[in-house]
Amino acid sequence: MAEHFDSDILDQVEDGLKEPDLFRVLLLNDDYTTQDFVVEVLVGIFHKQPVDATRIMMDVHQKGRGVVGLYPYDIAATKVNQVKDLAKMREFPLKCVMEKA
């Protein structure tokens, strides 16, 4: 009977667990931030390969925004703040935002 009880508890625990909500991180286009800086941000902060970073940068440039990735809330918020801090330090108005996926 103890084994049956243990498996019931495990089933209840597993039923109560869920994946964390994901947030989409986006870069927004502006008329001043250089394309090189956007690629630098994508490689340095988001660890994108240069070819992927260039593709995302072109989305930002041509479409007005580019999806960088999906992350749990804490990671997304941290990356948004890292972009904001680096852009401010380098005197670019690059905007990075997050939205629930």
C-alpha positions in Angstrom: 0.0 0.0 0.0 2.9 2.4 0.7 4.1 2.0 -2.9 0.7 2.9 -4.2 0.5 5.9 -1.9 4.0 7.1 -3.1 3.1 6.9 -6.8 -0.1 8.9 -6.1 1.9 11.7 -4.5 4.4 11.7 -7.3 1.5 11.9 -9.9 0.0 14.8 -7.9 3.4 16.6 -7.7 4.0 16.1 -11.5 0.5 17.4 -12.3 1.2 20.5 -10.2 4.5 21.3 -12.1 4.3 23.4 -15.2 6.9 24.9 -17.5 7.6 28.6 -16.8 5.9 31.2 -19.0 8.2 32.3 -21.9 8.8 35.9 -23.0 9.7 37.0 -26.5 12.7 39.5 -26.5 12.7 42.0 -29.4 14.9 44.7 -30.6 13.3 47.8 -32.1 14.5 49.8 -35.0 15.6 53.5 -34.7 17.4 55.9 -37.0 20.6 56.2 -35.0 21.8 52.8 -33.7 24.4 51.3 -36.1 23.9 47.9 -37.6 27.3 46.9 -36.3 26.3 47.7 -32.8 23.1 45.7 -33.1 25.1 42.7 -34.3 27.6 43.2 -31.5 24.6 43.1 -29.0 23.2 40.0 -30.5 26.6 38.2 -30.4 27.7 39.5 -27.1 24.6 39.5 -25.0 22.4 36.9 -26.7 25.3 34.6 -27.8 24.0 34.4 -31.4 26.3 33.2 -34.2 27.3 36.1 -36.5 25.2 34.9 -39.4 22.1 34.6 -37.2 22.9 38.0 -35.6 23.1 39.6 -39.1 19.7 38.1 -40.1 18.0 39.4 -36.9 19.7 42.8 -37.4 18.2 42.9 -40.9 14.8 42.1 -39.6 15.1 45.0 -37.1 16.3 47.3 -39.9 13.7 46.2 -42.6 10.7 45.3 -40.5 11.1 47.7 -37.6 11.6 44.9 -35.0 13.4 41.6 -34.7 12.7 38.6 -32.5 15.9 37.7 -30.6 14.5 34.7 -28.7 12.2 33.2 -26.1 13.3 33.1 -22.5 11.8 32.6 -19.0 10.9 36.0 -17.4 14.0 36.5 -15.3 16.4 35.7 -18.1 14.4 37.9 -20.6 14.3 40.8 -18.1 18.1 40.5 -17.4 18.9 40.5 -21.1 16.6 43.5 -21.8 18.5 45.4 -19.0 21.9 44.4 -20.3 21.0 45.8 -23.8 19.6 49.0 -22.2 22.8 49.5 -20.1 25.2 48.8 -23.0 23.2 51.0 -25.4 23.3 53.8 -22.9 27.0 53.4 -22.2 27.7 53.5 -26.0 25.2 56.4 -26.5 22.8 54.5 -28.8 19.0 54.7 -28.4 18.5 51.0 -29.2 15.3 49.7 -27.6 14.9 46.1 -26.3 11.6 45.0 -25.0 9.9 41.8 -23.9 6.4 40.5 -24.3 4.6 37.4 -23.2 5.0 34.7 -25.8 
